[in-house]
Amino acid sequence: MQKRKAIGVIGCVFVLMVMLISGCVTSPLEQQAKSSFSDVQSVLQYGMKRYWYQPEMLSSAEEAMGTLRNLQQNFSELLAKHNFKTFDLDKYGLRTSWEWTETTESTQYVPSTGGGLVNGYYVSYYGGSYQPRADTSQYSGQFVIPFAEVSGLSITYFPSFAEGRKWCLYVLLDNKEPIKLGAPDEKTVRQLGNAIATLSREQGRIVNEKFSKLGVEAIPLTPEQSAELALQPGTGLLVYFVAVSGPAEKVGLRSLDVILEVDSQPVKDPNELIDLGKNKKSVNLKILRWEKITDAARNTSLQKTELSLPVNLE
């Protein structure tokens, strides 16, 4: 039961991550970020880290397929933790399957009965004992990555996961659930991503073109948050993830900063972060940094600072 419960919790975390990456569904995590600043800190509590990643194209489809074949013992579906039984790869897609057996040990009460003569009378007795029991279950799984349907690739690090599965490459697909590939280290997930991006390019796809070049993920402020910061409703975007080693992190942008303007243009829609950064070598961000300060008498006040951050996008 404990094992099933743990898997369920992990599954919930993945649902949250998929929603955050795809941007197409409002997750419970986002809903907390949208409620009030007293709750917005929960965005950071999971300890997950998103990494800045722009795929590096390999020289040919053949090199990309060779890379995937060479790495097949180093990665798997994130939760499966088992090597692939089948690994069918061509320039159009990757098709895999795996199988595994799990044995659960428990104890079972086994009743027993008997009897005997006592002073000439037959006396029955009832008893029992707990006996060890092993239950074996068979499992299987599979996934397919059609390279012509890959829209994005994202690298995430999960510090609480077991060794060998802390790093994850999310492969975002058109109108399908993302594929989650677990790997032992950052080098492996980047190699996987580069190979998949190269094969997708061969099928006419430009991977990550819809991702912000800034390396941030942000959502609109709620009316309550705007009021607390004394901002006009519909002004600004609340940053809830800053990609590690990305352009925004390098200039000091933090989670929970509020982006007010990009190159003197007010922003209120996350898509504007993508549009305003296209075909530019740099942008200038105007941000509002806020912090709640509690004094010795436990009185709370809101400290706000406006900053200008020049961001290099090359």
C-alpha positions in Angstrom: 0.0 0.0 0.0 2.8 2.4 0.9 4.5 1.7 -2.5 1.3 2.4 -4.4 0.8 5.6 -2.4 4.3 6.8 -3.2 3.8 6.1 -6.9 0.6 8.1 -6.8 2.4 11.1 -5.2 5.1 11.0 -7.9 2.4 10.8 -10.5 0.8 14.0 -9.2 4.1 15.8 -9.4 4.4 14.8 -13.0 0.9 16.0 -13.8 1.9 19.4 -12.3 5.1 19.5 -14.4 3.4 18.5 -17.6 0.8 21.3 -17.1 3.4 23.9 -16.3 5.6 23.0 -19.3 2.8 22.8 -21.9 1.1 26.0 -20.7 -2.3 24.6 -22.0 -3.9 23.8 -18.7 -4.0 25.6 -15.4 -2.5 23.4 -12.8 -3.2 23.3 -9.0 0.3 24.8 -8.6 -0.6 27.7 -10.8 -3.9 28.1 -9.0 -2.0 28.5 -5.8 0.3 31.1 -7.4 -2.8 33.0 -8.6 -4.5 33.1 -5.2 -2.5 35.4 -3.0 1.0 36.3 -2.1 0.7 34.4 1.2 0.3 31.2 -0.9 2.6 32.0 -3.8 5.6 30.6 -2.0 4.2 27.1 -2.5 5.4 27.4 -6.2 8.9 26.9 -4.9 8.4 24.2 -2.3 8.8 21.2 -4.6 12.5 21.9 -5.2 12.3 21.1 -8.9 14.7 22.9 -11.2 14.1 23.7 -14.8 17.3 24.0 -16.9 18.0 26.3 -19.8 18.1 24.2 -22.9 18.3 25.1 -26.6 19.0 21.9 -28.6 22.3 21.6 -30.5 21.8 20.1 -33.9 23.9 17.1 -34.8 25.5 16.7 -38.3 23.0 14.2 -39.7 20.0 12.0 -39.0 22.3 9.0 -39.0 24.4 10.5 -36.2 21.3 11.3 -34.3 20.0 7.7 -34.6 23.4 6.3 -33.6 23.4 8.5 -30.5 20.0 7.2 -29.4 21.0 3.6 -30.0 24.2 4.1 -28.0 22.3 5.7 -25.1 19.4 3.2 -24.9 20.9 1.5 -21.8 21.2 4.9 -20.1 17.6 6.1 -20.2 14.1 4.8 -19.9 10.6 6.0 -19.3 10.9 8.0 -16.1 8.8 5.8 -13.7 9.5 2.4 -15.3 13.2 2.1 -14.2 13.6 -0.8 -16.6 15.6 -1.3 -19.7 13.7 -1.5 -23.0 12.6 -4.9 -24.3 12.1 -3.5 -27.8 13.8 -0.4 -29.3 12.6 0.3 -32.8 14.2 3.4 -34.3 14.1 5.0 -37.7 14.2 8.6 -39.1 10.4 8.9 -38.5 10.1 7.8 -34.9 11.2 5.9 -31.8 9.0 3.0 -30.6 9.8 1.2 -27.4 8.3 -1.3 -25.0 9.4 -2.8 -21.7 8.2 -5.4 -19.2 9.0 -6.1 -15.6 7.9 -8.3 -12.6 7.3 -7.0 -9.1 7.0 -9.2 -6.0 5.3 -7.9 -2.9 5.9 -9.7 0.4 3.3 -9.8 3.1 1.9 -12.0 5.9 -1.4 -13.9 5.8 -3.2 -15.4 8.8 -3.7 -19.1 8.2 -6.4 -20.7 10.5 -6.0 -24.2 11.9 -8.4 -26.6 13.8 -8.0 -29.8 15.7 -9.1 -31.6 18.8 -8.4 -34.4 21.3 -9.8 -36.4 24.2 -9.7 -34.7 27.5 -11.0 -36.8 30.4 -12.9 -38.9 28.0 -14.4 -36.0 26.1 -13.4 -34.8 22.7 -12.4 -31.2 22.8 -12.0 -29.1 19.7 -9.5 -26.2 19.5 -9.1 -23.4 17.0 -6.0 -21.5 16.2 -3.8 -20.2 13.5 -0.6 -18.4 12.6 0.7 -15.7 10.3 2.5 -17.1 7.3 4.8 -15.2 4.9 3.2 -14.7 1.4 4.7 -13.4 -1.9 2.5 -11.9 -4.6 4.0 -11.5 -8.1 2.6 -9.2 -10.7 3.6 -8.6 -14.3 3.7 -5.1 -15.8 4.4 -3.7 -19.2 4.6 -0.3 -20.9 5.4 1.4 -24.1 5.8 4.8 -25.8 6.1 6.2 -29.3 7.9 9.5 -30.3 6.9 10.6 -33.8 9.6 13.0 -34.7 7.3 15.0 -37.0 5.1 15.8 -33.9 7.8 17.0 -31.4 7.1 20.6 -30.5 9.3 21.1 -27.5 12.0 19.7 -25.2 12.5 20.6 -21.6 15.1 19.5 -19.0 14.0 19.2 -15.3 15.9 18.0 -12.2 14.1 16.3 -9.3 16.3 16.3 -6.2 14.0 14.0 -4.2 14.0 11.2 -6.8 16.1 8.1 -6.7 19.6 8.1 -8.1 19.6 7.4 -11.8 16.2 9.1 -12.3 16.8 12.6 -11.0 17.1 14.1 -14.5 14.2 14.2 -16.9 13.8 15.1 -20.6 10.2 16.1 -21.3 9.4 15.5 -25.0 6.3 17.6 -25.8 4.1 16.3 -28.7 1.3 17.8 -30.7 -2.0 17.1 -28.9 -0.6 14.2 -27.0 0.7 13.5 -23.5 4.4 14.4 -23.2 6.9 11.5 -23.0 9.1 11.6 -19.9 12.6 10.2 -20.2 14.6 9.6 -17.1 18.4 9.6 -17.1 21.3 9.5 -14.6 22.8 12.9 -15.4 22.5 16.2 -17.3 24.9 15.1 -20.1 22.7 12.2 -21.0 19.4 14.2 -21.2 21.1 16.9 -23.3 22.4 14.2 -25.7 18.9 12.7 -25.9 17.4 16.1 -26.6 19.9 17.0 -29.3 19.4 13.7 -31.1 15.5 14.0 -31.0 15.7 17.7 -32.0 17.9 16.8 -35.0 15.5 14.0 -36.2 12.6 16.4 -35.7 14.3 19.0 -37.9 14.7 16.3 -40.6 10.8 16.0 -40.5 10.4 19.8 -40.8 9.9 20.7 -37.1 11.7 23.5 -35.3 11.8 22.4 -31.7 11.4 25.0 -28.9 10.4 27.9 -31.2 7.4 28.6 -28.9 9.6 28.8 -25.8 10.7 32.1 -24.3 14.2 33.0 -25.2 14.5 34.6 -21.7 14.4 31.3 -19.9 11.4 32.2 -17.7 7.9 30.9 -17.1 5.3 33.5 -15.9 1.6 34.0 -15.4 -0.6 37.1 -15.2 -1.2 38.7 -11.8 -4.6 38.2 -10.2 -6.6 41.3 -9.3 -5.9 40.6 -5.7 -2.1 40.5 -6.3 -2.3 43.6 -8.4 -4.1 45.4 -5.6 -1.6 44.3 -3.0 1.3 45.7 -5.2 -0.6 48.8 -6.1 -0.6 48.0 -9.8 -3.2 48.5 -12.4 -5.2 45.3 -13.1 -3.8 43.5 -16.1 -0.3 44.8 -15.6 2.7 42.6 -15.2 3.6 38.9 -15.2 4.5 36.9 -12.1 7.6 34.8 -12.6 7.3 31.3 -11.1 10.2 29.5 -12.8 13.6 30.9 -13.9 15.6 28.4 -15.9 19.0 27.4 -14.4 21.9 28.9 -16.5 19.4 30.8 -18.7 19.7 34.4 -19.9 17.3 35.7 -17.2 19.0 33.9 -14.3 22.4 35.2 -15.4 21.3 38.8 -14.9 19.6 38.0 -11.5 15.9 37.6 -12.3 14.3 35.6 -9.5 11.1 33.5 -9.0 8.3 35.8 -7.7 9.7 38.9 -9.5 7.0 40.7 -11.5 7.9 41.6 -15.1 6.3 45.0 -15.9 7.9 45.8 -19.3 10.1 44.4 -22.0 11.9 47.1 -24.0 9.5 49.7 -22.6 6.5 47.7 -23.8 4.0 46.7 -21.0 3.4 43.0 -20.8 0.3 41.2 -19.5 0.3 37.9 -21.5 3.0 35.2 -21.2 3.1 34.9 -25.0 4.4 38.4 -25.2 7.6 37.3 -23.6 8.1 35.0 -26.6 7.0 37.6 -29.2 9.1 40.5 -27.8 12.2 38.4 -27.7 12.1 37.1 -31.2 14.9 38.2 -33.6 16.6 40.2 -30.9 20.1 40.0 -29.5 19.1 41.6 -26.2 16.1 43.0 -24.3 15.7 45.2 -21.3 13.3 44.1 -18.5 11.6 46.4 -16.1 10.7 44.4 -13.0 9.1 44.9 -9.6 10.8 42.9 -6.8 8.7 42.6 -3.7 9.4 41.1 -0.3 7.3 40.9 2.9 9.3 42.2 5.8 8.4 41.4 9.4 9.8 43.6 12.2 10.6 42.8 15.8 7.0 43.6 16.8 5.8 41.1 14.1 4.3 43.9 12.0 4.4 43.0 8.3 5.0 45.4 5.5 5.6 45.1 1.8 8.9 46.2 0.4 8.9 47.0 -3.3 11.9 47.8 -5.6 11.8 48.6 -9.3 14.8 47.3 -11.3 16.0 47.4 -14.9 17.7 44.3 -16.1 19.4 44.1 -19.5 19.3 40.5 -20.8 21.6 39.1 -23.5 19.7 36.6 -25.7 22.6 35.4 -27.9 
